[in-house]
Amino acid sequence: MKSLSEFFLVDPLDGTKEFLKFDGKGSFTVNIALIRENEPLIGIVYAPAIKRLFYAGKTFGSFEENKDGIKKIRIRKSDKNKIVAVASSSHLDQKTKDWLVKNNIDRTVSIGSSLKFCLVASGEADVYPRFGPTMEWDTAAGDAVLRYAGGRVEYLDGSKFTYGKKNFKNTPFIAKGDF
């Protein structure tokens, strides 16, 4: 594939397993992201079953729109004794469980789709570790929402997460607020 400096990543149904079993949490989303120079410039994550819309842009920050209106969102200041993690409800592997124990996570919320990024961005959680396989369209929109709410997504070596890889496959990462 020729390298592109600007392109869209779209996932029309992120959290397919949660959609098919309808887990009651509404944890499936529609994701759209604009990538420029290997980073998300704009991201939109919509969870239609629970009517939560998250959107973000490099020049205007991150927002959530729901039945109560629109509000700007930011990561929260973490209480190091009460760290809340979000983890995949369908892909919780042993490596993730071990990481949660090793890092003294107080509580773990299991949810599907890119809502995990959004819960960190909105201050409802502090960290989202992901060791299993994902594709760029699974992460880009949520990454934008988290990034422009003050958080970050990093590879396990601490380097900044990037987009536009030849095969679109992500390697393991940690998405975090003030963690």
QUISUL-V517830 format. One record per helix or strand. SS is the DSSP state (H for helix, E for strand). FROM is the first residue (numbers start at 1). LEN is the number of residues. Records with the same first field share a line. If there is no record, write none. Layout:
SS->FROM-LEN ; FROM-LEN
//
This chain:
E->6-9 ; 29-8 ; 39-9 ; 52-6 ; 61-6 ; 69-4 ; 77-1 ; 84-5 ; 107-5 ; 127-4 ; 134-2 ; 152-4 ; 160-1 ; 169-2 ; 173-4 ; 178-1
H->16-6 ; 94-9 ; 115-7 ; 136-12
//
